[in-house]
Amino acid sequence: MSICLRRREFIAGLGGTVVLPVLARAHQGERMRRIGVLMPDDENDPVARPLVSAFTQALAGLGRTDGRNLRMDVRWGGGDPNRIRALAQELVGLQPDIILANSTPATVALKRETRTIPIVFVTVVDPVASGIVERLDRPSGNITGFASFGEGSLGGKWLQLLTEIAPDVKRAAIMFNPDTAPASVFMPSFDTAARSLKVAPIIAPVHSHLEIETAIIALGREPGGGLVVIPDNFTFAYRAPVISAAARNNVPAVYSGFVHVRGGGLLSYGVDRVDLFRRAATYVDRILRGEKPGDLPVQFPTKYEMAVNLKTAKALGLAVPPSILVRADEVIE
């Protein structure tokens, strides 16, 4: 059985259960406000549900409680782009006071449906390149939010971590779905790091389970192959096939979230998404109090987390260096 060791206190509410929205009469003198939430994930995803819980709890701390002075309409896309677009249309049709959108596809879908209802996004990789906002300091229009990665240098950071834990890596593929991930934001630093580390960079665009298998099998044909998996809806939904293929083909891989390492992945480094959802509640509250989304600057992560799976490292024949262990927030044995 895996044992998860945390060297800092587990974030309160991460394992909380989402309370399903109910329509209730607001207390006398309070206006019932309606918030739409569009999640691209599966409703039963044990990682995604606590994000909504964190958002709900943060709103409660600001005096906005579901069922008292607030109604939340949560919709789950199940990783299906067509369903996400249909749910965006449905939520806009409900005419909520504001909508929380998780991910680039969800935010883009909502932007197509409304230019008037305020939208606060969370975990969008590059909101300007995605056409969601015009500027980061003054987004203008009806949309603002919290980007998931504040700097393109993470492409190089992931590759550096990969070679730190697997120093024999000589070829590294950066995997992403070009339809859902604006990988261009990470490519310059990935290429720069590859030159510095004397690693041959490989671009691995994937659109299906089969393409994931094909790309990872090619990496594992000869020793020295490694993998960097860019965060996006597709790679998150297909995390199990990626992790499985990497293990079967003896390919060390770096991911962007704890969930990958808990599922058997080797190493992860990425943003604390629970923190982003909590912070998003502050923007929702400010907008409901009368501030305009276009006047609120896009914000970036302030907390990052690292996890490592020692069992996976052992299976790959890797000795995890102290430099990784001392920085890891979670170590799975």
HELIX and SHEET records of a PDB file:
HELIX    1   1 ARG A   49  GLY A   61  1                                  13    
HELIX    2   2 PRO A   81  GLY A   93  1                                  13    
HELIX    3   3 THR A  104  GLU A  113  1                                  10    
HELIX    4   4 LEU A  154  ILE A  165  1                                  12    
HELIX    5   5 ALA A  183  VAL A  185  5                                   3    
HELIX    6   6 MET A  187  LEU A  197  1                                  11    
HELIX    7   7 HIS A  209  GLY A  220  1                                  12    
HELIX    8   8 ASN A  233  ALA A  237  1                                   5    
HELIX    9   9 ARG A  239  ARG A  248  1                                  10    
HELIX   10  10 PHE A  258  ARG A  262  1                                   5    
HELIX   11  11 ARG A  273  LEU A  288  1                                  16    
HELIX   12  12 PRO A  293  ASP A  295  5                                   3    
HELIX   13  13 LEU A  310  ALA A  315  1                                   6    
HELIX   14  14 PRO A  322  LEU A  325  1                                   4    
SHEET    1   A 8 CYS A   4  ARG A   6  0                                        
SHEET    2   A 8 GLU A 330  ILE A 332 -1                                        
SHEET    3   A 8 TYR A 304  ASN A 309  1                                        
SHEET    4   A 8 LEU A 267  VAL A 271 -1                                        
SHEET    5   A 8 ALA A 253  TYR A 255  1                                        
SHEET    6   A 8 GLY A 225  VAL A 229  1                                        
SHEET    7   A 8 ARG A 171  PHE A 176  1                                        
SHEET    8   A 8 ALA A 200  PRO A 205  1                                        
SHEET    1   B 5 LEU A  70  TRP A  76  0                                        
SHEET    2   B 5 ARG A  33  MET A  39  1                                        
SHEET    3   B 5 ILE A  98  ASN A 102  1                                        
SHEET    4   B 5 ILE A 119  VAL A 124  1                                        
SHEET    5   B 5 ILE A 143  ALA A 147  1                                        
END                                                                             
